[in-house]
């Protein structure tokens, strides 16, 4: 194994776990975490779809993380001052535009000469339906999506980021890169791990496992974990994002900035380790196939857990691609009842709406009328209330082929204000109650079809 000793320990911090994550923990880590790298994970299939929908609706949409300015203003001064390099997939569907905006922010913040790299990846939207590929979810041929296809986004791995770092990039902005790859890249760059040497496969697997622990931000420091009385979390309002202290052999200690809330222990680490992992023995990433079943975890100290022993297999010859397709529209709205008889009113309101939707000729592929607090989560499996609820929100949603059909939901909900029942509480319809649906499908493409380019600013 190629174990460089030039850097005994590499400190990598998580800057976000998703698009809507908090900014303050990232700023804290940038300021006090003594980081070599700060990595932002802000994308998901849903995020890409939302970006594609917005671009279709608003051609002026920049196409990158809508919180880019807020995040970069909070961390750039600290990162540049402390020599911390930034890796981020905030580029969404426009990495070059995001890089240009970061360059502008550097100028505004008085940070001249920052070397910024944008990584763009092959757009397969125009050719994917001509290939002999099948959807992973249904087995149907990809060409069945031809008339509805909006985007075809391949999941790239760490290698393009590594190349940008080798060329001196202080900030690297990407589009759709697999979550662990964002964190693996600085390990490969620092320690000299290699893709083409079988003996380095365990190192890549360990690095990807560390990336997986960091990619969801506070989920490994007590976020999305607390359950009062069963799994208590100290100061859950003051969670920090995790920091990995990585050794050249791929072992690491997961910790956080001292004095913050949350917890890091064997429970939080194990929950995040298996989060969104279908097969723990074969977690496929673009860089390597990870086997979590060999992992060894050790509680070293308060809020410090060591991970080692992860193994894996060489990367596959294919890359996953996410296909976004138009699948109609959803119309959705709510109204409310409170006090004695609220459940009976909600049930009668449902009957009224079912009749009125029929009278309006609603053509819906699916219609849901749910009572929040009674059956909105478990549906038909919900237990009957043992006592009269104090209040109920009636949520109505329909999925239709056209925007006009979906808009009928809001129109009929509005009528409940004066053509409904006593004490109907209605929201003022100031928000858009009809939205386009972009469905997400998956396929595997030969790795050779995906190419990335590095653009320096």
Wavefront OBJ file of the C-alpha trace (Angstrom):
o trace
v 0.000 0.000 0.000
v 1.166 3.499 -0.841
v 1.046 5.115 2.597
v 2.443 8.621 2.420
v 3.908 9.854 5.696
v 4.187 13.467 4.567
v 0.929 14.252 6.369
v 0.390 12.216 9.551
v -3.217 13.350 9.961
v -5.717 14.990 7.608
v -8.573 16.993 9.123
v -11.733 17.031 6.984
v -14.908 18.753 8.107
v -18.488 18.461 6.919
v -20.018 21.787 5.886
v -23.568 20.610 5.225
v -25.643 17.460 4.977
v -28.170 18.749 2.464
v -29.337 21.869 0.656
v -31.415 23.270 3.525
v -28.881 22.605 6.265
v -27.822 25.166 8.849
v -24.904 27.466 8.069
v -23.657 28.249 11.599
v -22.023 24.837 12.283
v -20.018 25.124 9.058
v -18.830 28.592 10.025
v -17.835 27.284 13.461
v -15.793 24.439 11.965
v -14.161 26.807 9.464
v -13.219 29.159 12.296
v -12.218 26.752 15.060
v -11.927 23.286 13.517
v -8.289 23.533 12.336
v -9.422 22.003 9.054
v -7.413 21.060 6.021
v -10.632 20.648 4.014
v -14.255 21.697 4.408
v -16.679 19.742 2.210
v -20.252 20.764 1.401
v -22.811 18.142 0.354
v -25.962 19.933 -0.815
v -27.424 17.689 -3.498
v -29.881 14.822 -3.715
v -32.088 13.427 -6.430
v -34.868 15.668 -5.171
v -32.555 18.689 -5.227
v -31.566 18.077 -8.831
v -35.226 17.686 -9.764
v -36.162 20.901 -7.988
v -33.406 22.723 -9.862
v -34.569 21.306 -13.198
v -38.171 22.291 -12.461
v -37.168 25.812 -11.491
v -35.014 26.241 -14.595
v -37.951 25.161 -16.776
v -40.183 27.675 -15.005
v -37.608 30.453 -14.640
v -34.908 30.693 -17.341
v -33.132 33.302 -15.207
v -32.508 30.776 -12.397
v -28.763 30.547 -11.811
v -28.860 26.751 -11.467
v -26.698 26.452 -8.357
v -27.333 26.242 -4.599
v -29.705 29.025 -3.613
v -27.809 29.354 -0.303
v -24.419 29.606 -2.015
v -23.882 33.248 -1.030
v -24.843 32.678 2.592
v -22.611 29.638 2.984
v -19.583 31.101 1.222
v -19.775 34.457 3.011
v -19.787 32.562 6.321
v -16.787 30.322 5.641
v -14.554 31.854 2.953
v -12.753 34.383 5.181
v -11.937 31.722 7.788
v -10.977 29.069 5.242
v -8.621 31.324 3.304
v -7.057 32.655 6.507
v -6.562 29.144 7.916
v -5.407 27.482 4.686
v -8.554 25.338 4.513
v -9.535 24.197 1.029
v -13.205 23.914 0.095
v -14.865 21.136 -1.904
v -18.539 21.564 -2.683
v -21.236 20.164 -4.961
v -23.176 23.420 -4.693
v -22.848 23.767 -8.456
v -25.993 21.667 -8.926
v -26.782 21.988 -12.648
v -24.448 24.952 -13.241
v -21.046 24.423 -11.555
v -19.333 27.030 -13.722
v -21.906 29.645 -12.747
v -21.401 28.779 -9.080
v -17.628 29.113 -9.434
v -18.002 32.521 -11.058
v -20.252 33.645 -8.206
v -17.712 32.444 -5.626
v -15.033 34.424 -7.450
v -17.234 37.523 -7.173
v -17.760 36.870 -3.462
v -14.001 36.567 -2.966
v -13.575 39.991 -4.519
v -16.322 41.468 -2.356
v -14.759 39.943 0.766
v -11.289 41.234 -0.076
v -9.838 37.808 -0.841
v -7.862 38.226 -4.070
v -6.122 35.462 -5.965
v -8.209 32.531 -4.728
v -7.867 29.691 -7.248
v -11.304 28.285 -7.995
v -12.100 25.198 -10.092
v -15.453 24.201 -11.556
v -15.980 20.604 -12.652
v -18.517 19.881 -15.373
v -19.564 16.399 -16.424
v -20.878 14.886 -19.646
v -24.519 15.722 -20.325
v -26.184 12.496 -21.466
v -29.687 13.932 -21.813
v -29.630 13.981 -25.597
v -28.240 10.467 -26.136
v -29.327 8.294 -23.223
v -32.601 7.148 -24.801
v -30.766 5.803 -27.849
v -28.733 3.371 -25.763
v -29.624 -0.188 -24.884
v -30.142 0.494 -21.197
v -32.832 -0.478 -18.727
v -34.242 1.276 -15.677
v -33.120 -0.191 -12.369
v -36.492 0.389 -10.735
v -38.762 -1.249 -13.324
v -36.617 -3.035 -15.886
v -38.243 -1.030 -18.666
v -36.097 0.254 -21.518
v -34.756 3.779 -21.057
v -36.314 4.790 -24.372
v -39.750 4.647 -22.702
v -38.788 7.974 -21.089
v -37.945 9.698 -24.365
v -41.016 11.950 -24.489
v -40.769 13.027 -20.839
v -37.013 13.151 -20.199
v -35.735 16.390 -18.655
v -32.220 15.500 -17.556
v -29.726 12.654 -17.309
v -27.243 13.303 -14.511
v -24.341 10.847 -14.014
v -22.814 10.363 -10.569
v -19.134 11.232 -10.876
v -16.492 10.068 -8.430
v -13.522 11.659 -6.684
v -10.956 11.610 -9.499
v -11.816 14.949 -11.196
v -11.691 16.663 -7.795
v -8.296 15.088 -7.122
v -6.993 16.433 -10.431
v -8.242 19.921 -9.567
v -6.517 19.746 -6.184
v -3.304 18.607 -7.851
v -3.440 21.759 -9.952
v -3.679 23.951 -6.907
v -7.420 24.607 -6.583
v -8.339 26.175 -3.261
v -12.080 25.894 -3.956
v -13.572 23.087 -6.067
v -17.203 23.303 -7.174
v -18.939 20.330 -8.771
v -22.322 19.173 -9.951
v -23.628 15.666 -9.251
v -20.806 13.884 -7.456
v -21.477 10.902 -5.198
v -21.631 12.094 -1.604
v -18.664 10.106 -0.165
v -16.492 11.080 -3.151
v -16.419 14.714 -2.023
v -14.604 13.641 1.140
v -12.544 10.846 -0.424
v -10.879 13.211 -2.914
v -8.683 15.061 -0.388
v -7.581 11.736 1.121
v -6.482 10.443 -2.288
v -4.709 13.718 -3.007
v -2.956 13.917 0.357
v -1.993 10.285 0.887
v -1.384 9.258 -2.727
v -3.903 6.430 -2.800
v -4.261 4.883 -6.273
v -7.168 3.482 -8.274
v -4.986 1.205 -10.404
v -3.305 -0.710 -7.586
v -5.296 -3.562 -6.016
v -3.494 -3.109 -2.700
v -4.994 0.383 -2.413
v -8.598 -0.803 -2.734
v -9.020 -1.136 1.072
v -7.738 2.427 1.449
v -10.304 3.755 -1.013
v -12.989 1.757 0.785
v -11.987 3.175 4.172
v -11.923 6.689 2.787
v -15.368 6.253 1.255
v -16.682 4.888 4.561
v -15.383 7.985 6.325
v -17.017 10.126 3.649
v -20.295 8.334 4.211
v -20.113 9.127 7.940
v -19.489 12.810 7.198
v -21.803 13.359 4.239
v -25.013 13.843 6.244
v -23.561 16.472 8.552
v -25.050 16.453 12.033
v -26.645 13.030 11.624
v -23.463 11.531 13.089
v -23.225 14.149 15.861
v -26.732 13.586 17.225
v -28.979 15.083 14.559
v -31.868 12.926 13.315
v -31.063 10.696 16.293
v -32.693 12.046 19.423
v -35.655 10.212 20.945
v -36.568 11.651 24.364
v -36.113 9.128 27.135
v -34.495 6.562 24.834
v -31.698 8.341 23.000
v -31.151 11.698 24.618
v -28.959 14.314 22.956
v -27.291 17.109 24.946
v -28.086 20.619 23.689
v -29.748 19.488 20.447
v -30.148 23.153 19.474
v -26.343 23.499 19.365
v -25.274 20.611 17.133
v -21.876 20.764 15.457
v -20.930 19.153 12.154
v -18.448 16.250 12.294
v -14.719 16.434 11.691
v -12.674 13.382 10.654
v -9.019 13.059 11.644
v -7.809 10.678 8.926
v -4.611 8.630 9.057
v -2.653 7.483 5.958
v -3.900 3.902 6.500
v -7.534 5.006 6.159
v -8.439 4.803 9.827
v -9.979 7.894 11.351
v -11.409 9.454 14.465
v -14.786 11.167 14.127
v -15.090 14.189 16.413
v -16.440 17.730 16.573
v -15.561 21.190 17.852
v -15.343 21.197 21.646
v -18.064 22.913 23.625
v -20.870 22.167 21.194
v -24.011 20.128 21.775
v -24.876 16.744 20.372
v -23.044 13.480 20.870
v -20.710 11.178 18.976
v -20.684 7.605 20.185
v -21.044 4.077 18.888
v -24.796 4.508 18.521
v -24.709 7.657 16.414
v -21.882 6.323 14.247
v -23.605 2.985 13.627
v -26.891 4.649 12.715
v -25.178 6.868 10.153
v -23.009 4.011 8.875
v -26.082 2.073 7.761
v -28.150 5.089 6.703
v -29.326 4.660 3.090
v -27.184 1.520 2.714
v -29.125 -1.359 1.170
v -26.330 -3.931 1.388
v -23.707 -3.182 4.064
v -21.337 -5.709 2.483
v -21.583 -4.102 -0.954
v -22.107 -0.360 -0.835
v -21.403 0.724 -4.406
v -19.837 4.123 -5.025
v -18.192 5.446 -8.211
v -14.766 4.962 -6.601
v -14.971 1.604 -4.836
v -17.374 -0.985 -3.431
v -17.385 -0.656 0.366
v -17.822 -3.527 2.834
v -18.989 -2.059 6.147
v -19.338 -5.480 7.784
v -15.612 -5.552 8.615
v -15.593 -2.126 10.271
v -14.174 -1.827 13.769
v -15.482 0.976 15.965
v -13.920 2.135 19.215
v -15.066 4.846 21.621
v -11.806 6.662 22.274
v -13.061 9.495 24.426
v -16.146 11.614 24.915
v -17.479 12.513 21.456
v -14.631 10.709 19.686
v -15.098 7.422 17.830
v -12.367 5.653 15.883
v -13.249 3.699 12.733
v -10.900 1.216 11.096
v -10.859 -2.173 9.382
v -13.225 -1.382 6.513
v -12.522 -3.384 3.365
v -13.989 -3.422 -0.119
v -13.770 -4.398 -3.764
v -12.620 -2.531 -6.891
v -14.961 -0.034 -8.496
v -17.461 -1.265 -11.068
v -17.291 -0.637 -14.826
v -20.526 1.357 -14.720
v -21.738 4.601 -13.207
v -25.216 5.345 -11.950
v -27.221 7.964 -13.786
v -30.315 9.751 -12.480
v -32.986 10.460 -15.066
v -35.448 13.242 -14.355
v -38.777 13.048 -16.198
v -41.935 15.108 -16.239
v -44.737 13.168 -14.567
v -47.579 15.642 -14.374
v -48.606 18.067 -11.652
v -49.720 18.045 -8.028
v -52.406 20.320 -6.620
v -52.393 20.600 -2.827
v -53.980 22.692 -0.093
v -55.307 22.498 3.489
v -58.092 23.737 5.723
v -58.737 23.292 9.446
v -61.265 22.449 12.164
v -60.884 22.821 15.926
v -62.862 22.030 19.052
v -65.765 19.637 19.680
v -66.955 17.792 16.585
v -63.873 18.577 14.502
v -63.450 14.956 13.345
v -67.072 14.689 12.228
v -66.706 17.966 10.332
v -63.529 16.739 8.633
v -65.236 13.518 7.560
v -68.236 15.410 6.150
v -65.886 17.859 4.419
v -64.177 14.905 2.730
v -67.541 13.677 1.427
v -68.379 17.165 0.159
v -65.080 17.426 -1.699
v -65.374 13.976 -3.248
v -68.733 14.967 -4.710
v -67.506 18.365 -5.858
v -64.416 16.957 -7.533
v -66.721 14.597 -9.436
v -68.956 17.529 -10.391
v -65.893 19.478 -11.574
v -64.760 16.515 -13.685
v -61.392 16.213 -11.950
v -59.160 13.831 -13.915
v -56.631 12.681 -11.324
v -54.254 9.738 -11.301
v -54.353 9.868 -7.501
v -56.410 11.778 -4.936
v -55.692 11.933 -1.203
v -57.814 13.581 1.475
v -56.016 13.061 4.773
v -56.572 14.261 8.334
v -53.343 15.425 9.948
v -53.166 14.009 13.445
v -55.515 11.130 12.613
v -54.510 9.191 9.500
v -52.152 11.297 7.369
v -49.073 9.123 7.986
v -50.382 5.571 8.354
v -53.384 5.864 6.053
v -55.656 2.825 6.162
v -53.456 1.268 8.848
v -54.256 4.114 11.268
v -55.971 3.234 14.524
v -59.298 4.886 15.232
v -58.941 7.805 17.682
v -59.815 6.824 21.236
v -60.778 10.419 22.039
v -62.064 13.387 20.093
v -59.087 15.278 18.598
v -58.721 18.872 19.676
v -57.946 20.011 16.144
v -57.595 18.603 12.630
v -55.984 19.830 9.435
v -57.542 18.418 6.267
v -54.877 18.010 3.595
v -56.038 17.496 0.019
v -53.687 16.526 -2.801
v -54.260 15.259 -6.333
v -51.815 14.161 -9.016
v -52.938 14.965 -12.542
v -51.540 15.025 -16.064
v -52.011 18.776 -16.577
v -51.618 21.903 -14.500
v -55.227 22.848 -15.232
v -56.542 19.640 -13.682
v -54.264 19.940 -10.642
v -55.446 23.538 -10.104
v -58.970 22.250 -9.468
v -57.848 21.193 -5.991
v -57.140 24.750 -4.871
v -60.303 26.025 -6.527
v -62.528 23.629 -4.617
v -60.652 24.180 -1.348
v -61.251 27.919 -1.692
v -64.967 27.265 -1.948
v -64.962 25.564 1.460
v -64.513 29.012 3.040
v -68.163 29.957 2.470
v -69.652 26.869 0.805
v -68.418 24.480 3.470
v -69.124 23.767 7.112
v -69.264 25.846 10.273
v -65.908 26.988 11.675
v -63.875 26.025 8.602
v -60.452 27.603 8.934
v -58.886 28.541 5.611
v -55.438 29.830 4.678
v -55.111 32.806 2.379
v -53.916 31.217 -0.903
v -50.828 33.368 -1.316
v -48.562 30.467 -2.278
v -48.491 28.401 -5.457
v -50.700 25.386 -4.790
v -49.862 23.649 -8.045
v -46.409 22.283 -8.777
v -44.833 20.245 -11.533
v -43.636 16.727 -10.723
v -40.254 15.530 -11.889
v -39.941 11.789 -11.367
v -36.525 10.206 -10.804
v -35.381 6.975 -12.431
v -31.992 5.269 -12.443
v -29.838 3.390 -14.911
v -26.231 2.251 -15.240
v -24.008 3.526 -18.031
v -20.502 2.396 -19.018
v -17.944 4.428 -17.130
v -16.204 5.281 -20.402
v -19.180 7.429 -21.476
v -18.740 9.917 -18.640
v -16.080 12.585 -18.931
v -15.380 15.549 -16.708
v -13.730 18.871 -17.452
v -11.965 21.219 -15.044
v -12.427 24.963 -15.542
v -10.179 27.304 -13.550
v -11.056 30.838 -12.570
l 1 2 3 4 5 6 7 8 9 10 11 12 13 14 15 16 17 18 19 20 21 22 23 24 25 26 27 28 29 30 31 32 33 34 35 36 37 38 39 40 41 42 43 44 45 46 47 48 49 50 51 52 53 54 55 56 57 58 59 60 61 62 63 64 65 66 67 68 69 70 71 72 73 74 75 76 77 78 79 80 81 82 83 84 85 86 87 88 89 90 91 92 93 94 95 96 97 98 99 100 101 102 103 104 105 106 107 108 109 110 111 112 113 114 115 116 117 118 119 120 121 122 123 124 125 126 127 128 129 130 131 132 133 134 135 136 137 138 139 140 141 142 143 144 145 146 147 148 149 150 151 152 153 154 155 156 157 158 159 160 161 162 163 164 165 166 167 168 169 170 171 172 173 174 175 176 177 178 179 180 181 182 183 184 185 186 187 188 189 190 191 192 193 194 195 196 197 198 199 200 201 202 203 204 205 206 207 208 209 210 211 212 213 214 215 216 217 218 219 220 221 222 223 224 225 226 227 228 229 230 231 232 233 234 235 236 237 238 239 240 241 242 243 244 245 246 247 248 249 250 251 252 253 254 255 256 257 258 259 260 261 262 263 264 265 266 267 268 269 270 271 272 273 274 275 276 277 278 279 280 281 282 283 284 285 286 287 288 289 290 291 292 293 294 295 296 297 298 299 300 301 302 303 304 305 306 307 308 309 310 311 312 313 314 315 316 317 318 319 320 321 322 323 324 325 326 327 328 329 330 331 332 333 334 335 336 337 338 339 340 341 342 343 344 345 346 347 348 349 350 351 352 353 354 355 356 357 358 359 360 361 362 363 364 365 366 367 368 369 370 371 372 373 374 375 376 377 378 379 380 381 382 383 384 385 386 387 388 389 390 391 392 393 394 395 396 397 398 399 400 401 402 403 404 405 406 407 408 409 410 411 412 413 414 415 416 417 418 419 420 421 422 423 424 425 426 427 428 429 430 431 432 433 434 435 436 437 438 439 440 441 442 443 444 445 446 447 448 449 450 451 452 453 454 455 456 457
